[in-house]
Every structure is written in structure tokens, then in C-alpha cells.
Amino acid sequence: MAQKILLTGGAGFIGSHTYVALKNAGFDAVILDNFSNARRDVTDRLEVITGTPVTCIEGDVLSESLLDRIFADHDIAAVIHFAAQKAVGESVEKPLEYLNTNIAGLYALLRSMRRAEVFRLVFSSSATVYGQPDHLPVNETAGRSFNNPYGFTKLVCEQSLEQIAASDDRWAFGVLRYFNPVGAHETGLIGEDPNDIPNNLVPYIAKVATGELARLSVWGNDYDTPDGTGIRDYIHVMDLAKGHVQSLDALLTSGAGHVVNLGTGTGYSVLEVLQAYERACGHTLPYRIAPRRAGDVACVYGDTRLAKQILGFKAELGLDEMCASSWNWVARRKNT
């Protein structure tokens, strides 16, 4: 019988793609989501992609009674924890909500897991825990800090997992520090679908490409980079989903925890991303140069060698594939 995995926040952008990757790898999965930032029809789309019914429970990760029922009703082997609030700007405006959902939500989940004697967890972390790195590419031994409440919550969660694992060797955690996930499933049936104005570059460009937003604001063109715009490491969401399956496999087979970067190890500038999206959609896209934003750094990209060594992970899809799959998703959605 296939091992069953609980995906908290599994109807969201990364969670839904990981669901597909898990099914393709022979796992079963149960989704828990409160649909605060996910479309309710995503489960129908997942059924079309996988050809099998989707088990989805609507509810909040903060509800320990609900979590206890899920563990009692399903033979859960491990958990992949996505459920969190993730908008940097909003976290500055609403820190209490972010502290509650992201930190208290993890604690509620861990308590319920302990009662159910489920001790394997893949945790959705972020490269934001590196703050402003002092060397590139940034690797997992770099110092950690935070520039906003969202980053603070990810750092506190990582430190909490470290202390829990040190206190009880039954636990094993796979901590995955994402860089910038973009793109969509090749079918165009699932993709990133923010409920409001996007905070991240590629979904914002996508809305410019569809005409939903007038133009892209490029925050600064005087950085010490080849074209003056900020450079970041982007990763296709299906490569990222594959990394979660590999992390899960490692936890279930070795019982040893790990902390790894998931990215391509290559940096792309804002203008390079914009040009790639123009190639994908077939027309030029309007943009304006705006003043730098406080807290932005010139260049961040990751060292991914440890993920390859421990998990066998290697990103296979490049920037053009990321943008082409994103455009396939948003164009299909706009025409349906």
C-alpha cells in the first residue's frame, strides 16, 4: 500500500504541484487547506492531472482537534508543511497574524504529530533566512538573520525544529530553503494564482502580460550588476516539487534530518526575467524604472551542491521553461 503523506497548505501554489509529484512517485496524499490563498477548484484540476480522486480536508493548521482527527482517520507516514502566510509586505503590516499562523501553526502541527507518533516532517523554509548574505553563492552554513516579520517566522521555525530534533532523536526534519519558485504544471491546469496584486516578480509580470496590470515597476537600475537591476535565483515549481519528494524519501529511508537550499544556483536579473517572459508571451511588456526599495539587496543566488549530495537534487528547467509554463497557465486561465 502506498505511504500516505499529509500536505498542510496542499491546495496552494507549491503544495498543489508537490501533490502531483508525490502521486507520480507512488505516494498517496491528504490535503489540509483553509483556502485563504488557494482556489477551491484546484482539487478538481488535480483530479484531472492525476486521474485519481483527491482527499482534501478544509480547515486550519491551528486546529489541533482537526489535526488529531486527520491522524486518527488516516495512516499518515509523514507530513510536508506548507501552510503559512508568505507576503513580505503584508507581514510588516500584520505581524501578529504572521506570528500566529506561521509559528503557532507549526507548533500545533508538531504537538499533534507527537500524539500520533508521526516524526517525519518536510518543512517549507525560505532563503529569506539568510538576510543580506555576505558571500555568494550563499550556502547552508551562512549566517542567518531576518529583514521582516515573514523572515523572522521562518527563522524561528527553523531554530525550533533544531531544538526539538536535538531533544528527541525520534524526530527527523527536512528543512528546504527555497529561492524564488515560478512556473506552472505543463498541463496549464495549476499554477500560481495570488488573490490580489502579486508581491513576487514573475506573477506580477504575468498580470502585465495579460493586461490586468498596466506595467512593471523595476525597483532600481543602479545596482552593481551587469544591467543594474537586482539578481535573484529562480526555480521552476516542478523542480521544487521534485525536491520535496526527494527530501521525503531521504527522511523515510535514512531517518536523518537535513537542511538544504533548493534553487538553480544561477542568478537572473529583473530585466532578464522580463525579457524571458516577453519571449514566452510573444510581445514586449511595459515597465518603468522606480527608486530602490528599502531592504532590497543587489544579488542573491544559492549554492545547491549540498542538495545534490544529500538528496540527489538538481534543477532541470531553466528560465525560459519557467516563463513559458507560467504564460501557458495564465493565458489558459484568462480564456476560461
N, C-alpha and C positions, 0 to 999 in steps of 0.2 A: 504494500500500500504506500502511496506517495506521502512523504512527510508534509505536514500542514504548517504553514507559516502565517502568523498574524502580521498584517500590514496596517499599522496605525497611520492615518492620513493617506490611505492607499488609493483614494479616488483623485488625488491631486496630480500635479504635473509629473513629478518624478515617481511618485507611488504607482500611478497607473501604468507607466512604462515598465517599471520593475515587476508589476504583476504579470505582464506579458512575458518578460524574460524568465520569471520563475516558472510559469506554465510551460514554456518552451524547454526548460531544463528538467522537467519532470516533477516539479513540486506542486502541491495544492496550496491554496491561499485563502485567507479570510480577510476581508477589508473592513476596517473600522474607520468611519469618517463622519464629521459633523456637517460637512458640505458648506462650511463657511467660506471656502475659496476653491470650490470644485463644482463642476456641472453635474446635475443629478442623472443626466443621460449617459454619463461616462461608463456606467456598468453595462448598459445596452451595447455600447460600442466595444467594450472589452469582450462581451459575449460573441460579437461578430468576428473579432480578430482571433480569438482562441477557439471558437467553436464549442464552447462549454459554458454551462450556467455559472454565474458569478455569485458567490456568497458575500453579501455586503450588509453590514450592520450599521445603522445610523445612530451615532451617539458620540460622546465626548470622552477623550482620554483621561479627563479629570474625574470621571465617574468610576470609582473603584468597584462599586457594586456591579456595574455593567461589565467591567473588565473581568471580574470574578466569574460572572455568568458565561462569558465567552470562553474562558479557560476551562470551565466545568463542562460546557457543551461540545467543545472541540478539542481534539487531541493535538494541541499545539506543541511543535517541537522547538520553535524559536520565534523571535519577534524581529521585524525590521521597523524601526521607529522613525516615521516621517512627520508625525503630527506636530506642527509648530507654526507660529506666526513668523513671517520671514521678511517683511518690508522694513528696510533700514530706517527710512524717513518716518514711517509710522511708529516705529519703536521709540523714536525720540519724543514723539507727541504722546504716546500711550505706554510708557514704560511699565506701569503696573500690570497691564494686560499681558505684555510680553513676558514679564517675570512669572506670572501665574501660569500661562499656557505652556511656555517652553521649559521652565524649571520645575514647577509644581506638577505639571503633566508628566514629566519623566519620572518624578518620584512616585506618583500614583501608580504608574505602569510597573515600576520596579517592585513596589510592595505587592502588587497583585501577582506578578511573575513569581516572586518568592513564595507566596502562599500556594501557588500552583506547581511549584518546583520546576519552573522553566528558567534556565540560567544562561541562555544564549541570546544575545541582543546585538543587532547591527544598528549603529547609531548614525543618523544623518547630521554630520557636523559641517563645518564650513572653513574655507581658507581665511575667512574674516578673523579667525582666532590669531592669525599672525600679525594683525595690526599693520603697521608700516614696516615691512621686513628690511633688515639691514644688509641682506645679500640676496642675490638671485642666481639661479633659480632657488626658491625657498624650499627647504626640506623639512622633514618632520622633527628635526632636533632644534629648529629655530625657536627663539623665544616667543612666548605668547602674550598677547595683550588684547585690548579692545578699544574701538573708537566710538561705539554707540551701544545702546541697550541691547539690540539684537546680538551683536558680537559678544557682549557680556554674558548673555544667557547661554550661548554656545560654549563659551569658556568655562562657565560654572558647571554646565552639564558634563563636559569632558573631565574636569577635575573631580566631580562627584563620582563618575564611573571609575576613575583611577583609585579612589579611596575605597569604594565598595569592592572592587576586584582584589585589592591588597588585603582586605579584611576577611575574605571568604573565597577560597580557591574553587568553589563550585561555579562561580561566575566567569564568563568569558565574553568580552565585548570587542566588536569590530567597529572602530571609530573611523569614519570616512570623511576626510576633509575635502569637500567639493570646491572646485573653482567655479566656473560660470556655465551651468547647463543650458543648452539651447537645442533647437531642432524639434523633431516630432517623429512618430512612428511612420514607417514607409507607406502604410495604407492611407495616411491622412485622416484617420478616424479619431486619433487622440493627439493632443499637443498642449502647448502652454496657452492658457485661456484666463488671464487675470481679469478680475471683476471690475477693475477701474483702470485709471491711467497707469500703465506699467512703470515699475521702478527700474527695470533692467533694460539693457541696450537693445537686444535683438527683438523682444516683443514690442518695444516702442517703435523700432524701425518697421516692424511688420504692420503696425497700425498706420504709419505714414504711407506704406506701400498700398494699403487698401483704401486710403483716403479718409480714415477715421480721425487721424491727427494731421495737422497742416504741415508740420516739418519737424525734423530732428534738431534738438539743441546739442551742440558739441561743446562740452564744458572745458574750454581751454585748448589752445593750439600752440602754446609756448612751452610745453614740457620738453625735457631733454630726451626726446625720442626722434626717430627718423622723420616723421611727418608732423611732430609737435603735439600729437594727440595721445591720450593715455593708452597704455598697452595692458591687456589682460589675457589670461589663459581661459579659453572656451573649450567645452567638451560636449559632444553630441549626447543627448539624453539616453539614447540606446546604448552607447558605450558606458555611460554612467550606470544604467540599469544592470548591464553585464557585470560591472564591478561589484554591485550588491550581491549578486548570485555567487560570485567568486568569494566574497567575504563570508557569506553564509556557509558555503561549502567548507571553508577553512575552519570556521568555528565548530561546525558539526563533526568534522573529521579529526582535527587535531586537539580541540579543546583549548587552544591557546589564543589569547586576545592579540589584537594588532591595532596600530594607528597608522593610516596611510593617506597620502594625497591621491585624489582622483582628478586628473586633468590630462591634457595632451602634452604638457611640457613645452608648449610653444606659445609665445605671446603674439597677439594680433592687436593692431591699433584700432581706434574707433573708426577712422576713415577706411581702413582695410575691411572692417566688418561691413560698413555701409556699401562699399564697392562690391563686395561679395553678394550682398542682398540685391543690389541693382542687377547683377548678372542673373540672379535667381528669378526675379520678377520681370525682367526684360525692359525696365525703364529707369531713368535717373530719378533720384529722390531728393527733395528739397531739404536743405539743412542750413543752420546759421551757427556761427561761432559765438559762444557766450563766455562770460568770465568763468574762471576756475571755480569749482565748488570747494568749500572748506572741508578738509579731511580727505580729499581725494589724493592718491599718490600717483606718481608718473607711470610706474611699471610694476606689475606683479604677474609672475608665472611660476609654475611649480616644478619641482624635481619629482618625477614619478617613478624613479628606479626602485624604490622600496616596494611599491605596489606590484611591480613586475616580479620582484624577487619573492615576495611572500605569497601573493595571490595568483601570479601569472597574468596580471592585468596589463593590457596595452590598448590604448585608444586607437581605433582603426579608421575612424571617419574624420575628415578634415573640414575646414571652414566652409568650403563650397557645398559639401553634403549637408552640413548643419543648416545653412541658409536655404538650400533648395527644399529640404524636408519641411522647414518652417513655413516657407511660402506655399508649398503643397497643402499644408494643414489650414493656413489662414484663408487661402483662396477657396478651398473646398467649403470651409465653414461659411464664408461670406455668401457663397452661391447656393446654400441650402436653407 
